């Protein structure tokens, strides 16, 4: 078939498919009030911070530990880990912009920088000025940038399957996959089956995603106008200089990674450790676990996190020596 004719036929087909979606609101979307009625629980708390109604949970007692979730998920993703770690820590977790039950940004400022501001405002509201941070995937970007800016407050830092490395088109974890038609359908209508397949692909340790996780992920990602806000966030996102930011971190840092991770390669864990030139760090890799290792094996991950937070691995911490980096660059 001639390329021009093939392109014309694809365009006609996509146009015909798009006709039923001409209405402004897709019928499968859920409003924020519907999601809140479905997913807020007895531990849910809400506070308005600089115009944004933020959903958070504050559980347990002891040293404060703040948990920052991944893209497409929300604070519920930490449920199993939070339940275990709240036995020894005061665990605080929040829904960041576009996630869970946190409200819309009234000025349309959907950005990583705005998430950093909301985190600081929540900590101020809760009067927490000494704490440890756990961040995963895109939440890890917020975590290490915050730790870099607040070395006097962050006591320990845990990055698990962290995002934040510079990307090319080939290494972008959100790069398009499949045919043009499949990409369009996936972007326009992310069914429950789509989210089931996505989560199953990330569970590489032999377990399967709980049905509650699949349903909640599907529901939260069909939030009314959510795709519009996500596009604004991506337009505003800049990788920045993670090497310079990580060099500012002073808190002892655990870098944890699932080697089955299909979103961000476990080799990036070594780069994170290499760039932590101002903080003692240690690296743990889980041979079979994937991007959501803390959901797959919460007992294992909670044990490793608690041991690190309580200083039981301090004799294994090491710091990347600047002199060593200079030697490498000179050859």
N, C-alpha and C positions, 0 to 999 in steps of 0.2 A: 504494500500500500504506500502511495506517495506520502511523504511527511506532511505536506500542507493539507492534504485531504484528511489524514489521520488526526491532525490537530483540530481541524474544523469539526470532525465528528465528535472528538472529546469535548470541545466547547459546547456543541449542541446538547450532548448528553448531560453535561454538568448544568446547563441552563434549564433543561427540563426537570432535573432533580431538584433544583433550587426553587422552583415555582411554589411548592407547598410551604416553603420556609419564608415567604415574602412578608409575613406578619412580623411586627416589631418584637414580639415576645414569643419564645419557643414554648410550647405547651408543657414540656417536661421540667421547666425551671421551678425552683422553690424559692419563696421569699425568705428573708432573714427571720421574720417572725415565725414562719412555719418550721424552719430549722431549729430555732430556739425552743419551740414547743416540743420538738421531737428529741433534742439532744442536751438541753440544759438539765442538770441534775442537782442534787442537794449540795454538792461541793462547788457548784458554779458560782462565781462572783463576777460582778460587773462594775466598772468604774469608768467615768468619762475623763479622758486625758487629752487636753488640748483639742477638744471637739470630737474625739474618736471614742466610742463606747467599746472598751476593751473587755473581753472575756478572759478570766484567769482562774486558777485554782491555787490554793495555799494550804498545804497539808503537812502534818508531821511536826516534829520539833527537833532542835539541835542546830548545827551549823547550816546556814542557808545554802541551798542549791537551786539554781535557776536553769530550766530546761527549755531549749529552743528547737522547735520541730522543723521538719522538712517541707519543701514545696508539695502541694497537692494533699498534704495531710494536715493535722491540727493537733491541739494539745492532747486529745484522746489517744494519739499514737503512743504516748508515754505511759498509758494507764498501768500496764504490768510492771514496768520499771519503777514508776513513781510509787506504786504500792509497796514495793520492796525497799526502795531507798528512803522512804518516809519513816521507816523504823529507826533510822539513825540520823536523819536530816530533816530540816524544814524544806520541803520541796515546793517551789513556785514554778508554775508553767503558764504560758499565755498563748492565746491565738493571735498570730501576727496578721498583718493586713491581708485581706482577701481570704483568710482561712477561718474555719470553724464559725464561731458566733461573734467574733469581733465585728463591729459595725463598719460602715463605709467611711472613707476619708472625705470630709466635707469640701476640702479644697482640691481634691483630685490628686493629691501628692502621694502617689503609689510608688514607693522607691525603697531601696535598701536603707538609705539614710533615714527615712521616716520610721522604719522599723527600729533602727538604733535609738531614735528619739523616744519612741513609745516605750522601749525597754527601760531607758533611763527614767522616764516619768513614772513608770510603774514601781520601780525600785524606790524612788523618792516617796511615792504615795505610801508604800509599805514600810518606809523608814528602815530599809535594809542597806547598810553601807559596807558590809563585809560579806562576801559570798563566793561560791564557786559556780562555774558555768559549764553546762553540757550543751553542745550544739551538733546537729546532724544535717548533712546535705547543705541546702541553702541556709538553714539555721546556724550552721557552723561559721558561715561568713559573718553573720551578725555577732556571733560569739567571739571570734578572734579579733574582729575590728574593735569590739567593745573592750576586750581585754587589753588591746594595745593602747587604747585611750584612757584606761582606768587601772593602770598597774598598781595603784595604791589600794584598790578595793577588791580586785579579783584575786582570790587566794589559790584556786586551782582551776585548771581549764581542761575539759575533755572534748576532743573533736572525734566524732565517729562518722566515717564515710563522708568526709567533708567535701563540700564544693568550694570554689573560690580560685582555682588555678586559671591562668589565662587560657583562652580557647581559640581554636581555629574552627573553620566550618566542618572539618572532619572529626574533631574531638568534642564538639558541642553536644552535651548529653540530651539536649532538646531538639537535635537535628531531625529533619523529616526522614521517615523511612517508608518504603513501599511505593506503590504506584501513585500517580497524581490523583486518581479517583479515590484510592484508599486514604490518602492523606487528607483530602477534602472532607470525606465522610467522618474520619476520626476527629478532625478539628471542629466540624459543625455539630456532630451528634455523638458525644462520648457516652455510650450506653453502659449499663451495668456490666455487660459482658466485656466491654472494653477495659473497664477498671479491674474486673476479675483477672483478665489475661495479663494486664500490666503488673498487678501485685503478685500473681503466681510466678511470673518471670523473674521477680526480684527475690523470691523465697527459694534459695538454692541449697538450703541445709537439710532438705528432706521433709520439712513440714509444709503445710498448706495455709494460706491466709484464712483467718477466721471469717465466717460469713458476716459477722457484725462489722468487721473492718471493711469488707468489700461494700456492704450496703452504705455505711457511713461515708466512705470515700466517694462513692457514686453520688450520694445525696449532697454532700458539701460542695462537690464540683459541678453541680447544676444549679448553683445559687444564682438568683436573678441578677443579670448584668455582670456576672463574674468574669466572663471572657473579655468584656470591655475593660474591666479593671486590670486584668492580667496583661492585656496588650499595653496598657499605660505603664505598668511595672517594667515590662521588658524593654520598652522604649527608653525608660529612665535608667536602666541597669548599666553600670560600668564595672568591669572587673577591678579597675584601679591597679594598685601595686601591692599584691599580696606579700611579696618578698619583703618589702619595706614594713608593712604592717606587722607581719609575724616577727620581724626583728625587734619590734617594740614590746612584745609580750615578755613579761617577767615572771608570770605565775608558772609553777611546775605544771607540765602539760602531758596528758596521755593522748596519744594518737591511736585510735582503734579502727580496724578496717576488716570488712568481709572480703575475702579473696574471690568469692563468687560474684562480686558486685559487677553488674553489667552497665551501670550508669557512670561510675567514676572508677578508674583502674586503681588497684591496690598499690601500684607503683607510685601513685601520687602521694601516698602516705609517707614515703621516704623523702619526697621533696618537701613536704610540710616539716618534717623533722630537721632536714638540712637547713631550712630557712629560719628555724627557731634559734637564732644565734644569741639571744639574750635570756633564754629560759631553759632550765633543765627539763628534759623530756624523756619519754619512753614510748615504745611502739609495740602494739599487740596486733597480730593478724590472725583472723579466724579462717582456717583453710576452706571450710564448706559454706560459711554463711554469706548472705548477700547484703544488699543495700539497707534492708530493714532488719539487721542482725538483732537489734534490741527487742524486736517483736517476735522474731523466730525463736530466740533462746534467752528469755528475760532472766532466768536464774543465773546462767553463766555470765551474762553481761553485767547484771547487778552486782555479782560477787567481785568481778574485776574492777568495776567502777568504785564500789565501796572500799575495797582494799587500797586503791589509789588515793581516794579522797581522805582516807584515814592515815595515810603515810606509810602503809605497809610495804610499799614498793620503792621507797625513797632511795634505797641503796642501789637500785637499778637505773636511776635517773642519770642522764648524761647531758652535757651541753655541747652544741656544735661550736667548735673553736674557730674564730675568725682567721687565725693564723693558718689553720688547715685549709680553709677556703682559698686563702691567698696562694698557698702552695699549689693547689689544684689549678688555679687560674694562670699561674706562671708557666705551666708546662703545656 
